[in-house]
């Protein structure tokens, strides 16, 4: 009987662009590159708007995936890079695989699903449009994992965008108004909207008002993790 098996690896890194550990795991057959669905990484960067280590790490990993799995498979992988180890954590990547296996499914076993949403326009960041987009993405990931009951979802990781001065200017050039002109504040609003999107998909919140995003702290998800996106 063919089923899917989730496999998770934690691999140390020596620098944001260090992929040697993952290269070695692939060469030794411990990681199947075509089965990788997501990679979470923790880098030495400052974790703020100008943290270039996230983009560097994502680029190095995407290049590796293109070499070993092909361009199309590489683009399907979700890359979630986070800066700010600052002596509190050892830099590393966590690699998630979903492999086909000739074994019976085990009820209650780990199941992994992933999904990509469409790019948000700057004026949608931190607003109900982002909430709806994330909610749709969570439901798609649940379908990919074969999960029907939202109560069986234990953790959702979302990589969410932030506003830059260039993105704000582009929106204003179209006479569109962004949720904030403060790039640092946009990180909080984007995380809030993403977290509420997760909560909406999992039935943890009901109908939402846009004014509540990032302001009404009674609205929350117990299973959400929302981080800044490394690239556009």
N, C-alpha and C positions, 0 to 999 in steps of 0.2 A: 504494500500500500504506500503510495507516494504522498508525502506531506511536507510541510516546511519546518525548518529548524532554525531557531535564532542562535547566533554565535556572537559573543562579545569579547573583544581584545583590548587591553590597556597597554599602550606602548609609550615608553619614555622618549622625550625629544631633548636635544642639546641646544636647539635654537629654533626660532619661529619657522625657518625654512628647512629644518632637518627632517627628512623623510627616510633616513637610512634604516631606522628600526622597522618601518612598515615594508620597505624594500626587502629587507632580510626575511621578514615573516612570510612574504609572498614567495621568495626564492626557496624557502624551506617547506612550502606547502601548508603552512599553518593558517594563512589567509588566502581566500579565493577572491581575486580582485573583481571578477564579474558578479560576485554575490554581495559585494558591499553596497549597502543602501544609505548609510550615513556615517559621518565622522565628526565627533565632537572634539575640539582641541582647546587646551588652555595654554596661553602664551605668556611671555614675560612683559608684554606691553602694559601701558598705564591704564587701559580700559576706557579711556575717554574718547571724545569725538576724533581726536587726531592720532589715535592709536593705529600706526601703520603695520604693526606686527600681525594683526588679524588678516589683512589683505595679503601679506606676504605668505603667511602660513596656508591660506586658502589656495593661492596660486601654486605653491609648491605641491600641495596635495592633488590639485586638479591636474597638473602636468603629469604626476605619477599615475593617476587613474587613466589618463588618456593613453599613456604608454602601455599599460597592462590590461586595460579593459576596453579601450577604444573610445573615441570621442563621444558617441551617443550615450554609452553607459556612464561615462564620466559626468556628463551633464545631469543625469538623473540622480546622482548621489547628493544628499543634503549635507552641506558643510556648515558647521556651526563653530566658529572660532570666537574665543573669549579671551580678552587680555586680563592683566591684573593679578598675576601670581604673587608678586611682591614679597617673596619669602614665605608666604603662607602655604603654597602648594608647589609641588614639583611639576614643571612643564611636561605635558603629555598629550597624546591623542587617544580617544576611545573609538574603536572601529566596530561598527555594527554590521553583521552579515545576516542575510536570509538565504539559506541553502535548501535545495530540494533533497529530501532524504527518504529512503525506503524503510520507513518504520511507522508504526501506528502513532497517531496524535495522542498527546498526553493532556488530559483536561487540566486547566490551570497553569500550563507551562507559559514561559515568556513568549509573547507574540509581538513582532515589530512591524509597524506600518509607517510609510512616509508619503509625503505629498508636497508638491510645489504649487504655490498660488501665483496668479498673475502679478506683475509689478504694479505697485500702487503709484498713483500720481501724487505729487507733493501735497496737494490740498486734501488728499484722503488720509494722510498719516495722522494718527491720533483721533480719528473720528469714526462714526458708525460704519463707514465704508470699510475701514480696516477691520472692525469687529466682525462684520459679515464675511469678509474675505477669509479671515482666520478660521471662523466657524466652519465654513465650507471646506477648508483645507483639513481641519481635524476630522470631519466626517469622511472625507476621501481617504485619509490615513487609516481610519477605523475599518473601512471597507477593504483596504489593502491588507490589513492585518487579520481580517476575518472576524472582527469583533462587532457584535450587534448591540450588546447591552452597554450603554455608557458607563455603568457602574463597574465594568470590568477593565476600564481604562485607569491606569495607575499613575501615569506620568506623560505629559505632553511638552515637548521642547519646540519652541518657535524662535526663529531668527527674524527679527523685525527691523525695518528701515528707520533711519533718522533723517532729519532735515539738515541740509547744508546751505550755506549762503547761495551757492549756485542753483540749488533746487528751488529755493524760495524765490530767487530772481526769475527763474524760468516760469514759475507759476504766476508771478505778478505780471510777467510779459503777456500772459493770456487773460489778465484781469481776474485771476483766481486767488482766493484768500486762503492762506495756510492757517492751521490751528494755532501756531505760534511763530514768531520771528526769532525766537531764542533757540539756537541749535542744541544747547545742552538740555533745555526744558523739553525739546522734542523727543529726547530719549525716553523720558518718563512717560509722556503721553503715548508714545508708540508702544511701550511695554504695557501700559495700562490697557490700551485698546486690544492688543494681542491677547493679554490674559483674560479679558472679558469675552473675547471671541472663543477662547477655549472653554470658559465657563458656560457660555451660551450653548455650545455644541454638546457639552456634557450634562446639561440640565441643572447647572448650579445657580444660574440667574435667569430671571424672566425678561420681560421687555425692558429695553434700556433707553435712557435719554442721553443725547450726546453730551449734555452739560455734566453728566455724572462721571464721564471718563477722566480718570486721574484725580477726581475730587471726592467722590462718594466711596469712602473706604469700607463701607459695609458690604460693598459688592466685591467679591473675590472668588478665586478658584483655589482649591486645596491641591490641585494636580498640575498647575501651570508653571512653566519656566519660560520666561521671555527675555531674550538677549538681543543686543544690537547686532546688526548685520555687518559683515566684514566688507562686502562689496556693494555695488549699487543697489 
